[in-house]
Amino acid sequence: MRDIRPEVTAAAQRVNDTVATVDDTAVRAPSALPGWSRGHVITHLANFSEAMTRQVEEALAGRLVEVYDGGRPARDAAIEAGAGRPAPELVSHLRQSTGALIAAWEKVGADDWDRPITHRDSTLAVGIYACWRELAVHAVDLVLEPTATVWPKEFCLHLLDFLRDRTPEGIHLVLQADDGTSWENGTGERTVLTGTLTDLTAWYAGRRAPGPVNGPAPELLPWP
């Protein structure tokens, strides 16, 4: 696998820079996710970073642990409990937790990437891509800067492939980007959408595309 730790580090820095100067009014404002404020998104990112730090550290010690103690209900309750904190506390929590996450990934050696983790019953090699997705996509969900236009081509193609199950049955979806990149998925009625690669990827990820997506866009299935 290619070592994407520099990209994950950059994504963590970007989301921390994005929230560095928010105030209490800003963190109470709605995010792009239904029912979630920016405080919810920041709390989720911080808690996810802590959970994945533990996944990495325990995997390196040869142990498997739950992603979140108490499973999904505890995860959701922790997000609700933390979302209403003052802005400085939210910002500090995110900075500290992402910093610990990056430090944990730096401990992974060349022979460690196949170590199992419980996150999606996968490995460290898969888990680092999950961190990239969470940091990059939720930075956009904050409805501040940046937008999806900062997503690099490699990330877009990874996210599209990760989300292949969103294509409805009976549709052969073709995303034709204006840089010549073409991505296809599914079988059935050929449906072609055009735009920039970042706009097409944002649409497929269920996020607002900064620019136009041209063509008959189908209703997509949920995230896998």
C-alpha positions as CSV (number, residue, x, y, z in Angstrom):
1,M,0.0,0.0,0.0
2,R,1.0,3.6,-0.5
3,D,1.8,5.4,2.8
4,I,-0.9,8.1,3.0
5,R,0.1,9.3,6.5
6,P,1.1,12.7,5.0
7,E,-2.3,13.1,3.5
8,V,-4.0,12.2,6.8
9,T,-1.8,14.7,8.7
10,A,-2.7,17.4,6.2
11,A,-6.4,16.6,6.5
12,A,-6.2,16.8,10.3
13,Q,-4.4,20.1,10.0
14,R,-7.0,21.5,7.6
15,V,-9.9,20.7,9.9
16,N,-8.1,22.2,12.9
17,D,-7.3,25.3,10.9
18,T,-11.0,25.5,9.8
19,V,-12.3,25.7,13.4
20,A,-9.4,27.5,15.0
21,T,-11.3,30.8,15.3
22,V,-14.9,29.7,15.7
23,D,-16.9,31.2,18.6
24,D,-19.9,29.9,20.5
25,T,-22.4,31.3,17.9
26,A,-20.5,29.5,15.1
27,V,-20.4,26.1,16.8
28,R,-24.2,26.3,17.6
29,A,-25.0,26.9,14.0
30,P,-26.2,24.0,11.8
31,S,-23.8,21.8,10.0
32,A,-24.5,20.2,6.6
33,L,-25.6,17.1,8.4
34,P,-29.3,17.0,9.3
35,G,-29.9,17.5,13.1
36,W,-26.2,18.2,13.8
37,S,-24.7,21.5,14.7
38,R,-21.1,22.3,14.0
39,G,-20.5,21.3,17.7
40,H,-21.8,17.8,16.9
41,V,-19.4,17.5,13.9
42,I,-16.4,18.7,15.9
43,T,-17.3,16.4,18.8
44,H,-17.7,13.4,16.5
45,L,-14.3,14.1,14.8
46,A,-12.6,14.4,18.2
47,N,-14.2,11.2,19.6
48,F,-13.6,9.3,16.4
49,S,-9.9,10.3,16.5
50,E,-9.7,9.0,20.1
51,A,-11.4,5.8,19.1
52,M,-9.1,5.2,16.2
53,T,-6.0,6.1,18.2
54,R,-7.0,3.3,20.5
55,Q,-7.5,1.0,17.6
56,V,-4.0,1.7,16.4
57,E,-2.3,1.4,19.7
58,E,-4.1,-1.8,20.7
59,A,-3.4,-3.4,17.3
60,L,0.3,-2.6,17.7
61,A,0.1,-4.4,21.1
62,G,-1.6,-7.4,19.5
63,R,-5.0,-6.8,21.0
64,L,-8.5,-6.1,19.6
65,V,-10.9,-3.7,21.3
66,E,-14.3,-2.2,20.5
67,V,-14.2,1.0,18.5
68,Y,-16.4,2.7,21.1
69,D,-17.0,1.2,24.5
70,G,-20.7,0.6,24.6
71,G,-21.0,0.5,20.8
72,R,-23.1,2.8,18.7
73,P,-25.5,3.9,21.5
74,A,-22.6,5.1,23.6
75,R,-21.0,6.8,20.6
76,D,-24.2,8.7,19.8
77,A,-24.7,9.7,23.4
78,A,-21.2,11.0,23.7
79,I,-21.7,13.2,20.6
80,E,-24.9,14.6,22.1
81,A,-23.3,15.2,25.4
82,G,-20.3,17.0,24.0
83,A,-21.8,19.1,21.2
84,G,-22.9,21.9,23.5
85,R,-19.6,22.7,25.0
86,P,-18.0,26.1,24.7
87,A,-16.1,26.7,21.4
88,P,-12.6,26.9,23.0
89,E,-13.2,23.5,24.6
90,L,-14.4,21.9,21.4
91,V,-11.5,23.3,19.4
92,S,-9.0,22.1,22.1
93,H,-10.5,18.7,22.2
94,L,-10.3,18.3,18.4
95,R,-6.7,19.6,18.3
96,Q,-5.5,17.2,21.1
97,S,-7.4,14.2,19.8
98,T,-6.2,14.5,16.2
99,G,-2.7,15.2,17.4
100,A,-2.7,11.9,19.3
101,L,-4.2,10.1,16.3
102,I,-1.4,11.3,14.0
103,A,1.2,10.4,16.6
104,A,-0.3,6.9,16.8
105,W,-0.1,6.4,13.1
106,E,3.5,7.4,13.1
107,K,4.2,4.4,15.3
108,V,3.0,1.9,12.6
109,G,5.9,0.1,11.0
110,A,6.2,-1.3,7.5
111,D,5.3,-4.8,8.8
112,D,2.3,-3.6,10.9
113,W,-0.2,-2.6,8.2
114,D,-1.9,-6.1,8.1
115,R,-2.6,-6.1,11.8
116,P,-6.3,-6.5,12.4
117,I,-8.6,-3.9,14.0
118,T,-12.3,-4.1,14.9
119,H,-13.2,-1.0,12.9
120,R,-15.2,-2.5,10.0
121,D,-13.4,-5.8,10.9
122,S,-10.4,-4.6,8.8
123,T,-6.7,-3.9,9.2
124,L,-4.6,-0.9,10.0
125,A,-4.1,-0.4,6.2
126,V,-7.8,0.0,5.8
127,G,-8.2,2.0,9.0
128,I,-6.0,4.8,7.9
129,Y,-8.1,5.4,4.9
130,A,-11.2,5.6,7.2
131,C,-9.4,8.4,9.1
132,W,-8.7,10.2,5.8
133,R,-12.4,10.0,4.8
134,E,-13.7,11.2,8.2
135,L,-11.4,14.1,8.4
136,A,-11.8,15.3,4.8
137,V,-15.5,14.8,4.4
138,H,-16.5,16.2,7.8
139,A,-14.3,19.2,7.3
140,V,-16.7,20.0,4.4
141,D,-19.7,19.3,6.6
142,L,-18.8,22.1,8.9
143,V,-20.0,24.5,6.2
144,L,-17.0,26.8,6.7
145,E,-13.9,26.6,4.5
146,P,-12.8,24.3,2.9
147,T,-15.2,22.9,0.4
148,A,-14.8,19.7,-1.6
149,T,-12.7,21.6,-4.1
150,V,-9.7,20.9,-1.9
151,W,-10.1,17.1,-2.2
152,P,-7.2,15.7,-4.2
153,K,-7.8,13.3,-7.1
154,E,-6.5,10.3,-5.2
155,F,-9.0,11.0,-2.4
156,C,-11.9,11.4,-4.8
157,L,-11.2,8.1,-6.5
158,H,-10.8,6.4,-3.2
159,L,-14.1,7.8,-1.9
160,L,-16.0,6.9,-5.0
161,D,-14.7,3.3,-4.8
162,F,-15.5,3.1,-1.1
163,L,-19.1,4.3,-1.8
164,R,-19.8,1.9,-4.8
165,D,-22.7,0.4,-2.9
166,R,-24.6,3.7,-3.2
167,T,-25.3,3.1,-6.9
168,P,-28.9,1.9,-7.2
169,E,-29.6,-1.5,-8.9
170,G,-30.4,-1.3,-12.6
171,I,-28.2,1.8,-13.2
172,H,-24.8,1.9,-15.0
173,L,-23.5,5.1,-13.5
174,V,-20.8,7.0,-15.4
175,L,-19.1,10.0,-13.8
176,Q,-17.3,11.9,-16.5
177,A,-15.0,14.6,-15.1
178,D,-13.9,17.6,-17.1
179,D,-10.2,16.6,-16.6
180,G,-10.8,13.4,-18.5
181,T,-11.2,11.2,-15.5
182,S,-14.0,8.7,-15.9
183,W,-15.5,6.5,-13.2
184,E,-18.1,3.8,-13.7
185,N,-20.2,1.6,-11.5
186,G,-23.2,-0.7,-11.8
187,T,-25.1,-2.4,-14.6
188,G,-28.3,-1.5,-16.4
189,E,-29.5,1.8,-17.8
190,R,-26.5,4.0,-18.7
191,T,-26.6,7.3,-16.8
192,V,-23.9,9.9,-17.5
193,L,-23.1,12.8,-15.2
194,T,-20.5,15.5,-15.9
195,G,-18.7,18.1,-13.9
196,T,-15.5,18.5,-12.1
197,L,-14.2,15.5,-10.3
198,T,-14.6,17.1,-6.9
199,D,-18.2,18.1,-7.7
200,L,-19.1,14.7,-8.9
201,T,-17.5,13.1,-5.8
202,A,-19.2,15.4,-3.4
203,W,-22.6,14.6,-5.1
204,Y,-21.9,10.9,-4.8
205,A,-20.9,11.3,-1.2
206,G,-24.2,13.0,-0.5
207,R,-22.6,16.4,0.0
208,R,-23.4,19.7,-1.7
209,A,-21.3,20.0,-4.7
210,P,-19.6,23.5,-4.9
211,G,-20.3,23.5,-8.7
212,P,-22.8,22.0,-11.1
213,V,-23.3,18.3,-11.7
214,N,-24.9,17.9,-15.1
215,G,-27.2,15.1,-16.1
216,P,-30.1,13.0,-14.7
217,A,-28.8,12.3,-11.2
218,P,-30.4,9.2,-9.7
219,E,-31.4,8.9,-6.0
220,L,-28.5,7.1,-4.3
221,L,-28.5,4.4,-1.7
222,P,-27.2,5.0,1.9
223,W,-23.5,5.1,2.8
224,P,-22.1,1.6,3.3
